[in-house]
């Protein structure tokens, strides 16, 4: 398994965490990472609203409404050099994971990263929500998980 990088974007589109695990992709500057996060946030919002009219619910005032699954927006972007997988939480936080294109089980990897986030960041009494993440236990947990999978 090769995980190139992880970015975490808050619900407002701000980059709150970035981490590079392996070389292989071009090194981006801090400004480029901020631009990438903001651009992805906007594109993700646009793709959430692209729903075929055949899937939109029709509201009838007298009948109970079936609530279809909410549109998820852009989930995977694949190129010949990398795969970008996006996992959005219910609170709007987005986890962007850059891996090799042929990487298997990316969904389980990103879910495990989310579990580490909830255990070490969200349960940290000193962390302020939507602010940059600076948590050594989270970094150590990510290192241990990615190294075991590599």
N, CA and C atoms as a LAMMPS dump frame, in Angstrom:
ITEM: TIMESTEP
0
ITEM: NUMBER OF ATOMS
450
ITEM: BOX BOUNDS ff ff ff
-5.0000000000000000e+02 5.0000000000000000e+02
-5.0000000000000000e+02 5.0000000000000000e+02
-5.0000000000000000e+02 5.0000000000000000e+02
ITEM: ATOMS id mol type element x y z
1 1 1 N 0.839 -1.183 0
2 1 2 C 0 0 0
3 1 3 C 0.875 1.234 0
4 2 1 N 0.548 2.173 -0.847
5 2 2 C 1.249 3.448 -0.83
6 2 3 C 0.229 4.557 -0.665
7 3 1 N 0.295 5.192 0.48
8 3 2 C -0.498 6.379 0.736
9 3 3 C 0.449 7.559 0.576
10 4 1 N 0.158 8.416 -0.396
11 4 2 C 1.034 9.551 -0.645
12 4 3 C 0.802 10.672 0.359
13 5 1 N -0.464 11.051 0.551
14 5 2 C -0.739 12.204 1.408
15 5 3 C -2.166 12.157 1.932
16 6 1 N -2.391 12.923 2.992
17 6 2 C -3.709 13.088 3.599
18 6 3 C -3.945 14.571 3.814
19 7 1 N -5.105 15.043 3.401
20 7 2 C -5.527 16.421 3.669
21 7 3 C -6.867 16.356 4.379
22 8 1 N -7.057 17.209 5.359
23 8 2 C -8.343 17.32 6.037
24 8 3 C -8.821 18.755 5.854
25 9 1 N -10.039 18.897 5.349
26 9 2 C -10.622 20.199 5.05
27 9 3 C -11.836 20.397 5.941
28 10 1 N -11.926 21.555 6.601
29 10 2 C -13.084 21.803 7.464
30 10 3 C -14.306 22.16 6.631
31 11 1 N -15.448 22.327 7.284
32 11 2 C -16.696 22.524 6.546
33 11 3 C -16.754 23.853 5.802
34 12 1 N -15.87 24.784 6.133
35 12 2 C -15.821 26.068 5.434
36 12 3 C -14.853 26.042 4.257
37 13 1 N -14.146 24.938 4.054
38 13 2 C -13.225 24.822 2.944
39 13 3 C -11.786 25.15 3.293
40 14 1 N -11.498 25.324 4.578
41 14 2 C -10.138 25.625 5.008
42 14 3 C -9.344 24.358 5.287
43 15 1 N -8.081 24.389 4.941
44 15 2 C -7.196 23.257 5.187
45 15 3 C -6.797 23.255 6.66
46 16 1 N -7.158 22.189 7.386
47 16 2 C -6.821 22.117 8.808
48 16 3 C -5.723 21.095 9.097
49 17 1 N -5.411 20.234 8.117
50 17 2 C -4.359 19.241 8.334
51 17 3 C -3.844 18.762 6.99
52 18 1 N -2.543 18.633 6.871
53 18 2 C -1.96 17.994 5.698
54 18 3 C -0.736 17.221 6.128
55 19 1 N -0.575 16.072 5.505
56 19 2 C 0.522 15.186 5.868
57 19 3 C 0.953 14.408 4.651
58 20 1 N 2.241 14.388 4.372
59 20 2 C 2.793 13.605 3.281
60 20 3 C 3.475 12.386 3.883
61 21 1 N 3.143 11.198 3.351
62 21 2 C 3.694 9.959 3.881
63 21 3 C 4.793 9.389 2.997
64 22 1 N 4.612 9.44 1.687
65 22 2 C 5.596 8.912 0.745
66 22 3 C 5.823 9.942 -0.353
67 23 1 N 7.022 9.935 -0.88
68 23 2 C 7.282 10.771 -2.041
69 23 3 C 6.734 10.061 -3.266
70 24 1 N 6.522 10.782 -4.298
71 24 2 C 5.982 10.199 -5.522
72 24 3 C 5.14 11.211 -6.257
73 25 1 N 4.54 12.121 -5.523
74 25 2 C 3.804 13.225 -6.122
75 25 3 C 4.648 14.485 -5.975
76 26 1 N 4.384 15.456 -6.821
77 26 2 C 5.12 16.714 -6.748
78 26 3 C 4.866 17.389 -5.397
79 27 1 N 5.897 17.957 -4.824
80 27 2 C 5.791 18.651 -3.539
81 27 3 C 5.053 19.971 -3.765
82 28 1 N 4.017 20.212 -2.995
83 28 2 C 3.237 21.437 -3.114
84 28 3 C 3.616 22.394 -1.988
85 29 1 N 3.606 23.666 -2.3
86 29 2 C 3.878 24.682 -1.278
87 29 3 C 2.647 24.833 -0.384
88 30 1 N 2.805 25.529 0.715
89 30 2 C 1.681 25.766 1.632
90 30 3 C 0.555 26.502 0.923
91 31 1 N 0.91 27.469 0.104
92 31 2 C -0.095 28.236 -0.627
93 31 3 C -0.84 27.342 -1.623
94 32 1 N -0.111 26.46 -2.297
95 32 2 C -0.749 25.537 -3.239
96 32 3 C -1.707 24.583 -2.527
97 33 1 N -1.334 24.135 -1.341
98 33 2 C -2.217 23.253 -0.563
99 33 3 C -3.501 23.978 -0.157
100 34 1 N -3.384 25.245 0.237
101 34 2 C -4.571 26.028 0.591
102 34 3 C -5.474 26.227 -0.62
103 35 1 N -4.867 26.494 -1.777
104 35 2 C -5.646 26.655 -3.011
105 35 3 C -6.323 25.339 -3.38
106 36 1 N -5.6 24.23 -3.264
107 36 2 C -6.166 22.908 -3.555
108 36 3 C -7.368 22.622 -2.651
109 37 1 N -7.237 22.905 -1.363
110 37 2 C -8.33 22.658 -0.424
111 37 3 C -9.559 23.5 -0.762
112 38 1 N -9.36 24.778 -1.01
113 38 2 C -10.484 25.652 -1.342
114 38 3 C -11.137 25.284 -2.656
115 39 1 N -10.339 24.939 -3.645
116 39 2 C -10.876 24.555 -4.95
117 39 3 C -11.653 23.25 -4.849
118 40 1 N -11.08 22.269 -4.148
119 40 2 C -11.78 20.995 -4.002
120 40 3 C -13.104 21.19 -3.264
121 41 1 N -13.1 22.043 -2.243
122 41 2 C -14.327 22.306 -1.485
123 41 3 C -15.422 22.844 -2.419
124 42 1 N -15.06 23.775 -3.288
125 42 2 C -16.025 24.337 -4.23
126 42 3 C -16.511 23.323 -5.251
127 43 1 N -15.6 22.552 -5.809
128 43 2 C -15.97 21.531 -6.796
129 43 3 C -16.855 20.468 -6.141
130 44 1 N -16.524 20.098 -4.915
131 44 2 C -17.333 19.104 -4.2
132 44 3 C -18.751 19.628 -3.986
133 45 1 N -18.886 20.901 -3.624
134 45 2 C -20.21 21.49 -3.422
135 45 3 C -21.009 21.506 -4.724
136 46 1 N -20.351 21.806 -5.825
137 46 2 C -21.04 21.826 -7.119
138 46 3 C -21.482 20.416 -7.508
139 47 1 N -20.617 19.439 -7.329
140 47 2 C -20.971 18.074 -7.729
141 47 3 C -22.072 17.485 -6.85
142 48 1 N -22.233 17.997 -5.643
143 48 2 C -23.344 17.53 -4.795
144 48 3 C -24.685 17.953 -5.358
145 49 1 N -24.696 19.062 -6.093
146 49 2 C -25.972 19.552 -6.62
147 49 3 C -26.294 18.988 -7.999
148 50 1 N -25.389 18.217 -8.58
149 50 2 C -25.63 17.614 -9.893
150 50 3 C -26.355 16.282 -9.72
151 51 1 N -27.682 16.351 -9.715
152 51 2 C -28.5 15.16 -9.525
153 51 3 C -29.406 15.017 -10.739
154 52 1 N -29.444 13.844 -11.353
155 52 2 C -30.383 13.653 -12.464
156 52 3 C -31.817 13.897 -11.992
157 53 1 N -32.622 14.522 -12.843
158 53 2 C -33.993 14.864 -12.45
159 53 3 C -34.815 13.618 -12.131
160 54 1 N -34.459 12.469 -12.666
161 54 2 C -35.198 11.243 -12.37
162 54 3 C -34.989 10.778 -10.93
163 55 1 N -33.933 11.263 -10.266
164 55 2 C -33.663 10.863 -8.887
165 55 3 C -34.144 11.876 -7.859
166 56 1 N -34.574 13.054 -8.302
167 56 2 C -35.043 14.073 -7.358
168 56 3 C -36.395 13.658 -6.798
169 57 1 N -36.587 13.823 -5.478
170 57 2 C -37.876 13.437 -4.888
171 57 3 C -38.99 14.387 -5.326
172 58 1 N -40.161 13.822 -5.563
173 58 2 C -41.335 14.619 -5.912
174 58 3 C -42.16 14.753 -4.646
175 59 1 N -42.446 15.989 -4.257
176 59 2 C -43.171 16.19 -2.996
177 59 3 C -44.668 16.296 -3.267
178 60 1 N -45.429 15.44 -2.62
179 60 2 C -46.884 15.492 -2.627
180 60 3 C -47.321 15.839 -1.219
181 61 1 N -48.124 16.897 -1.045
182 61 2 C -48.471 17.357 0.309
183 61 3 C -49.156 16.324 1.191
184 62 1 N -49.937 15.409 0.635
185 62 2 C -50.695 14.486 1.463
186 62 3 C -50.017 13.153 1.737
187 63 1 N -48.866 12.902 1.17
188 63 2 C -48.234 11.59 1.321
189 63 3 C -46.948 11.701 2.125
190 64 1 N -46.612 10.639 2.871
191 64 2 C -45.335 10.673 3.576
192 64 3 C -44.193 10.655 2.565
193 65 1 N -43.172 11.393 2.875
194 65 2 C -42.072 11.529 1.927
195 65 3 C -40.974 10.516 2.213
196 66 1 N -40.521 9.877 1.171
197 66 2 C -39.351 9.009 1.293
198 66 3 C -38.124 9.864 1.115
199 67 1 N -37.215 9.768 2.047
200 67 2 C -36.005 10.573 1.965
201 67 3 C -34.915 9.742 1.316
202 68 1 N -34.557 10.08 0.083
203 68 2 C -33.496 9.33 -0.579
204 68 3 C -32.151 9.677 0.041
205 69 1 N -31.178 8.876 -0.294
206 69 2 C -29.833 9.128 0.198
207 69 3 C -29.36 10.473 -0.34
208 70 1 N -28.745 11.266 0.546
209 70 2 C -28.264 12.583 0.149
210 70 3 C -27.147 12.436 -0.879
211 71 1 N -27.106 13.345 -1.847
212 71 2 C -26.022 13.278 -2.825
213 71 3 C -24.679 13.511 -2.139
214 72 1 N -23.678 12.776 -2.556
215 72 2 C -22.402 12.815 -1.853
216 72 3 C -21.37 13.7 -2.516
217 73 1 N -21.559 14.072 -3.759
218 73 2 C -20.558 14.874 -4.442
219 73 3 C -19.41 14.009 -4.928
220 74 1 N -18.318 14.669 -5.287
221 74 2 C -17.148 13.996 -5.818
222 74 3 C -16.538 13.089 -4.756
223 75 1 N -16.414 11.809 -5.072
224 75 2 C -15.854 10.849 -4.121
225 75 3 C -14.489 10.332 -4.543
226 76 1 N -14.274 10.12 -5.843
227 76 2 C -13.006 9.573 -6.328
228 76 3 C -12.592 10.319 -7.589
229 77 1 N -11.33 10.694 -7.628
230 77 2 C -10.732 11.295 -8.809
231 77 3 C -9.489 10.471 -9.115
232 78 1 N -9.459 9.873 -10.287
233 78 2 C -8.374 8.951 -10.597
234 78 3 C -7.6 9.415 -11.819
235 79 1 N -6.287 9.337 -11.727
236 79 2 C -5.407 9.637 -12.853
237 79 3 C -4.448 8.461 -13.018
238 80 1 N -3.525 8.58 -13.939
239 80 2 C -2.569 7.498 -14.139
240 80 3 C -1.502 7.46 -13.042
241 81 1 N -1.376 8.529 -12.279
242 81 2 C -0.332 8.607 -11.258
243 81 3 C -0.839 8.504 -9.822
244 82 1 N -2.103 8.857 -9.585
245 82 2 C -2.64 8.817 -8.231
246 82 3 C -4.157 8.673 -8.264
247 83 1 N -4.706 8.332 -7.111
248 83 2 C -6.153 8.314 -6.902
249 83 3 C -6.442 9.203 -5.703
250 84 1 N -7.368 10.135 -5.876
251 84 2 C -7.817 11 -4.791
252 84 3 C -9.172 10.484 -4.335
253 85 1 N -9.253 10.095 -3.073
254 85 2 C -10.504 9.606 -2.496
255 85 3 C -10.962 10.593 -1.45
256 86 1 N -12.233 10.97 -1.51
257 86 2 C -12.798 11.922 -0.554
258 86 3 C -13.837 11.223 0.317
259 87 1 N -13.693 11.419 1.618
260 87 2 C -14.695 10.939 2.571
261 87 3 C -15.194 12.156 3.333
262 88 1 N -16.496 12.418 3.25
263 88 2 C -17.074 13.558 3.961
264 88 3 C -17.878 13.061 5.152
265 89 1 N -17.598 13.645 6.314
266 89 2 C -18.327 13.277 7.521
267 89 3 C -19.68 13.972 7.544
268 90 1 N -20.516 13.609 8.486
269 90 2 C -21.823 14.247 8.617
270 90 3 C -21.712 15.718 9.003
271 91 1 N -20.596 16.089 9.614
272 91 2 C -20.406 17.49 10.005
273 91 3 C -19.811 18.336 8.889
274 92 1 N -19.475 17.728 7.758
275 92 2 C -18.947 18.478 6.623
276 92 3 C -17.441 18.459 6.494
277 93 1 N -16.744 17.83 7.415
278 93 2 C -15.29 17.706 7.316
279 93 3 C -14.958 16.703 6.217
280 94 1 N -13.987 17.058 5.373
281 94 2 C -13.605 16.19 4.265
282 94 3 C -12.202 15.645 4.481
283 95 1 N -12.042 14.36 4.247
284 95 2 C -10.753 13.694 4.305
285 95 3 C -10.364 13.35 2.874
286 96 1 N -9.257 13.909 2.402
287 96 2 C -8.765 13.622 1.062
288 96 3 C -7.541 12.737 1.179
289 97 1 N -7.609 11.571 0.596
290 97 2 C -6.514 10.609 0.675
291 97 3 C -5.961 10.387 -0.727
292 98 1 N -4.671 10.634 -0.898
293 98 2 C -3.981 10.426 -2.165
294 98 3 C -3.239 9.096 -2.083
295 99 1 N -3.581 8.165 -2.978
296 99 2 C -2.961 6.835 -2.998
297 99 3 C -2.561 6.479 -4.426
298 100 1 N -1.939 5.311 -4.566
299 100 2 C -1.664 4.775 -5.902
300 100 3 C -2.99 4.45 -6.58
301 101 1 N -3.047 4.505 -7.908
302 101 2 C -4.312 4.205 -8.603
303 101 3 C -4.828 2.794 -8.36
304 102 1 N -3.938 1.828 -8.216
305 102 2 C -4.356 0.435 -8.057
306 102 3 C -4.517 0.026 -6.594
307 103 1 N -4.506 0.974 -5.693
308 103 2 C -4.584 0.689 -4.265
309 103 3 C -5.918 0.021 -3.906
310 104 1 N -5.891 -1.19 -3.327
311 104 2 C -7.146 -1.835 -2.919
312 104 3 C -7.6 -1.343 -1.542
313 105 1 N -8.861 -1.505 -1.253
314 105 2 C -9.456 -1.222 0.059
315 105 3 C -9.237 0.203 0.551
316 106 1 N -9.321 1.163 -0.321
317 106 2 C -9.113 2.562 0.071
318 106 3 C -10.21 3.01 1.041
319 107 1 N -11.424 2.502 0.846
320 107 2 C -12.522 2.877 1.74
321 107 3 C -12.235 2.467 3.184
322 108 1 N -11.709 1.276 3.383
323 108 2 C -11.402 0.835 4.75
324 108 3 C -10.226 1.621 5.328
325 109 1 N -9.276 2.013 4.488
326 109 2 C -8.144 2.82 4.953
327 109 3 C -8.626 4.182 5.418
328 110 1 N -9.465 4.812 4.625
329 110 2 C -9.928 6.147 4.984
330 110 3 C -10.853 6.107 6.205
331 111 1 N -11.616 5.028 6.349
332 111 2 C -12.467 4.881 7.548
333 111 3 C -11.612 4.722 8.804
334 112 1 N -10.517 3.986 8.684
335 112 2 C -9.608 3.819 9.826
336 112 3 C -8.941 5.15 10.188
337 113 1 N -8.588 5.931 9.187
338 113 2 C -8.025 7.262 9.444
339 113 3 C -9.055 8.132 10.148
340 114 1 N -10.314 8.019 9.746
341 114 2 C -11.381 8.768 10.41
342 114 3 C -11.531 8.321 11.868
343 115 1 N -11.399 7.026 12.126
344 115 2 C -11.458 6.536 13.505
345 115 3 C -10.32 7.118 14.337
346 116 1 N -9.124 7.18 13.772
347 116 2 C -7.998 7.794 14.476
348 116 3 C -8.275 9.263 14.754
349 117 1 N -8.877 9.947 13.795
350 117 2 C -9.247 11.355 13.955
351 117 3 C -10.238 11.538 15.105
352 118 1 N -11.262 10.692 15.144
353 118 2 C -12.25 10.829 16.211
354 118 3 C -11.655 10.484 17.576
355 119 1 N -10.77 9.487 17.621
356 119 2 C -10.179 9.086 18.892
357 119 3 C -9.174 10.103 19.431
358 120 1 N -8.319 10.628 18.569
359 120 2 C -7.22 11.454 19.048
360 120 3 C -7.413 12.959 18.874
361 121 1 N -8.255 13.372 17.946
362 121 2 C -8.454 14.802 17.726
363 121 3 C -9.749 15.276 18.374
364 122 1 N -10.85 14.63 18.011
365 122 2 C -12.148 15.103 18.506
366 122 3 C -12.343 14.856 20.004
367 123 1 N -11.663 13.877 20.563
368 123 2 C -11.772 13.609 22.001
369 123 3 C -10.718 14.368 22.803
370 124 1 N -9.9 15.151 22.116
371 124 2 C -8.872 15.949 22.772
372 124 3 C -9.52 17.211 23.35
373 125 1 N -9.487 17.398 24.662
374 125 2 C -10.153 18.572 25.252
375 125 3 C -9.492 19.896 24.876
376 126 1 N -8.29 19.858 24.343
377 126 2 C -7.586 21.085 23.986
378 126 3 C -7.739 21.454 22.513
379 127 1 N -8.442 20.637 21.757
380 127 2 C -8.645 20.924 20.34
381 127 3 C -9.896 21.767 20.16
382 128 1 N -9.784 22.81 19.355
383 128 2 C -10.92 23.652 18.998
384 128 3 C -11.393 23.227 17.608
385 129 1 N -12.679 22.931 17.498
386 129 2 C -13.252 22.443 16.25
387 129 3 C -13.042 23.472 15.136
388 130 1 N -12.767 22.971 13.937
389 130 2 C -12.559 23.753 12.724
390 130 3 C -11.222 24.496 12.682
391 131 1 N -10.366 24.258 13.652
392 131 2 C -9.052 24.901 13.686
393 131 3 C -7.985 23.905 13.233
394 132 1 N -6.784 24.389 12.882
395 132 2 C -5.721 23.464 12.463
396 132 3 C -5.448 22.392 13.513
397 133 1 N -5.169 21.203 13.04
398 133 2 C -4.955 20.046 13.914
399 133 3 C -3.476 19.93 14.234
400 134 1 N -3.172 20.005 15.52
401 134 2 C -1.815 19.798 16.007
402 134 3 C -1.9 18.841 17.186
403 135 1 N -1.838 17.573 16.866
404 135 2 C -2.015 16.537 17.882
405 135 3 C -0.998 15.431 17.634
406 136 1 N -0.06 15.286 18.554
407 136 2 C 1.012 14.315 18.376
408 136 3 C 0.497 12.878 18.372
409 137 1 N -0.527 12.587 19.169
410 137 2 C -1.068 11.221 19.193
411 137 3 C -1.718 10.866 17.861
412 138 1 N -2.37 11.828 17.239
413 138 2 C -2.961 11.602 15.928
414 138 3 C -1.858 11.34 14.905
415 139 1 N -0.796 12.14 14.929
416 139 2 C 0.337 11.934 14.023
417 139 3 C 0.963 10.555 14.228
418 140 1 N 1.154 10.185 15.491
419 140 2 C 1.759 8.887 15.793
420 140 3 C 0.848 7.741 15.355
421 141 1 N -0.448 7.877 15.569
422 141 2 C -1.401 6.853 15.145
423 141 3 C -1.423 6.7 13.633
424 142 1 N -1.376 7.828 12.915
425 142 2 C -1.32 7.769 11.458
426 142 3 C -0.038 7.094 10.985
427 143 1 N 1.086 7.478 11.596
428 143 2 C 2.368 6.867 11.223
429 143 3 C 2.339 5.359 11.417
430 144 1 N 1.849 4.925 12.569
431 144 2 C 1.803 3.491 12.856
432 144 3 C 0.886 2.769 11.876
433 145 1 N -0.261 3.339 11.584
434 145 2 C -1.22 2.699 10.677
435 145 3 C -0.675 2.642 9.257
436 146 1 N -0.141 3.737 8.758
437 146 2 C 0.34 3.773 7.381
438 146 3 C 1.574 2.888 7.219
439 147 1 N 2.445 2.85 8.218
440 147 2 C 3.63 2.012 8.114
441 147 3 C 3.266 0.519 8.148
442 148 1 N 2.261 0.14 8.929
443 148 2 C 1.822 -1.258 8.97
444 148 3 C 1.244 -1.654 7.627
445 149 1 N 0.501 -0.746 7.007
446 149 2 C -0.145 -1.028 5.722
447 149 3 C 0.852 -0.964 4.56
448 150 1 N 1.995 -0.295 4.754
449 150 2 C 2.954 -0.147 3.642
450 150 3 C 3.763 -1.394 3.432
